[in-house]
Amino acid sequence: GVKGSGPFWGKVEWEGEIGYYKMICEAYGDLVNKNKKESPQRRHSFSWFGIGPCQTDIPTQLYIDCSNGIGSNKILKLQSSLLANNIQFNLEIRNDGLESGKLNFHCGAEHAQKLRLPPMNFSSKTDIGKRCCSLDGDVDRVVYHYFDTTGRWNLIDGDKMAALVALFLQDELIASGLFRRLTFSVVQTAYANGASTSFLSENEIKVVRSATGVKFLHHEALKYDIGVYFEANGHGTVLFRDSAVQTLLSRKHELVSVEEPVVKPLSPNRIPFFSSNRARRYSEEERLASAAQYARKRKILAVDRLLQIRQLVNQAVGDALSDILLAEAILHIKKWNMDDWNCLYTDLPSRQAKLRVKDRSVVKCTADERKALTPIGLQARLEKESFLLKPPGRCFVRPSGTEDYVRIYAEASTQIDADALALAAMQAVYELAGGVGEN
């Protein structure tokens, strides 16, 4: 296509960093219906689908831990672009690193996700009920967190980000009538919590596996018309094939080209005096036409939302800024709070560890890293230890990509069992894969 034209290039004004902010803010504004000038009648009809006029004037507040990295500067630019698009979205920055503060020291996405601890400058004394998130230093990861009414800190990691996004996309694909025409999948690594995989499968969302690392997740997601991937650490995005965008554009053209039936209420003179329900002002035929009118509008809305998400999410790499706007838009449309999101499922307790070995190359795994191929006997030992637990647990091992260590992941129904399974897996690696140091 020609630069600045066509369905896959976008506008010339979206070039450069400031143009990028403009692009994603416009998409966010369209999704939450804040920058659309509609007649009261049209806005009323859209309220049936979760974007009523009562939602458009409610300001949004988010408290962002910038991990003392470059994120604070980028958030300020994003805030300016939101205001330029007449979107009320108040972003309060903490751990900005502008005057003091060490990068990722007691803060940031990795601190929150790996240590399961709130970042510094966030406290149950001051932040109960506030929606918060943490970025990493270079702003490609984001995890959400909050203190509930009891003062308990809750983490919403990349697995739950994927679940939120996938549910929304599934709803809109079904509403648009394209669910069977477009392939759609969530890509996970072996580190994805088993509860998240079960939740997606129970909701009939296809889950596929890849090796650990964004490059593997991204490559696998490209195999589908719409591919969602998020690592547990909050790094991820949603990919749309160009052919999927063309299908969406064609579907919209098909829907708007259909002549809309005119629905007029019956006049009082046409309602029989002896009618037992004079309050009913529509004939059955007119009611069916009205239902068809609403169904058509819902389909158009669904296609619009999918196209707006395509504009919002980064198609090249995980970007925390666009991911924040995506999550906020979905929460806004669904009218969910943090408890609603967090209650999608409960994570299974897990434990990660690593063990030094003489030569990491002796450990080889399947492509998705869920099973060990060598050394002989290691996988059988891991499965035996897993099935000793009631209910059975899950564990896997994989060689480090940079040093002579084997990484271990264990998951079970209780934290005690997860810890015990991790220890048993470490013992198996030590004995069968050449562990170094004291047994």
C-alpha positions, 0 to 999 in steps of 0.5 A: 500500500501507499504510506499513509493510506489503506487499511493497514498503514494508518494515517500520516499524522500517526508517524513518530512517537507523538503520532503513536500516542495519538493513534492509540489514544484515538483508538482508546477514545473510540472504544470507550465512546468518549470522543464520539458525537452522537445523537441522544437516540443513538447513544441510548441504543448503544447503552444496550451494549454496555456503553451507555451515555452514563459511562462517557463522563466518568473520569478514570484514575490509575496509579502507575509505578514506573519502576524509576525507569523511563516510563514516567516520561512516556506516561506524561506524553501519553497523558498529554495525548489523552487530554488532546483527544478530550479524554479524561484519564488521570494518571498518577505516577509513582517511583518516577526516578526523576530525582532519586530512586534506583531502577527496579529497586523494590518496585516495577513489574518484575518486583511485583510479579516475581516476589508477589509484593507491592512496590514501594510507595504503595500501601494499604493505609493509603491505597485501598480500592485504588486501581494500580499497575507497575511497569518495568524499566523500559515499558514493555511489561505491565502488571496490575495490582490493588489492595482490596477492602480488607487491606489484602494486596492482590496481583493481576499478572499477564495470565489474567491480562490474557484472560481478560483480553481473550474473553472480550475478543471472543464476545466481540467475534461472536457478536460480529458473526465472525467467530467461525470465520476467523481463527483465534487463539491464546498462546502460553508458555509452560510457565502460565499458571494451570488455573489460567489454562483451565479457565480459557479451555472451559470458556472454549478459547483455544490455547496453544503452547510455545517455548519460553520467550516473547520471540517464540510466543510472537511467532506462534501467535502469527499463525492465527487470524487473531493471536493473543499472548502475554507472559506472566510477567506482563509482556504481551500483545494482540496480533491481527493478520492483514487478512483478518483486518480485511475480513473485518472491513468487508464485514462492516461494509456488508452490515452498513450496506443493508437497508435498515428497517423503519420501525414506527409505533402503532398510533393509538387509533390502531390499537383496539379499544378492547385490547387487554394490553393497550400499553403494547404500542408495537405489532409483532412484525414491528417488534421483530424489525426492532430486534433486527435493528438492534442485532445489526447495530450490535454486529456493527459495534462488535466489528468496530471494537475489533478494528479499534483494538487492532489500532490500539495494540502494538503489532510489532512488540509488547508495549505496556502503554497500549496494553494499559489502554486496552485493559482500561477500555475493556474494564470500562466497557464491561463495567468491571472493577478490580475484584471482578477481574481478579475473580475470573479464576484463582491461581494455583500455588507455584514455586520456581527454582534453579539448580546448577549443573555441570553441563546444561546441554544434557537437559533437552525438552520438547518444543513447548518445554513441558516435558524433558526428553533427556537425560533418560528417566528424568521425565518419568521421575518428574511425573511420578513425583507429580502424581504422588500429590492428591490432586496431582501437581505439575512440574517441568524443568528446562535448561537456562539459555545463558548459564549452566543452570536448570530452571524448575517450575512446580505447581500444586493445589497448596503452597506446601505441596508446590514447595515439596514438588519443587524440592523433589524435582531439584533432587531428580535434576541433581541426581540425573542431570549432573548437579553441582555442589552439596546435595 
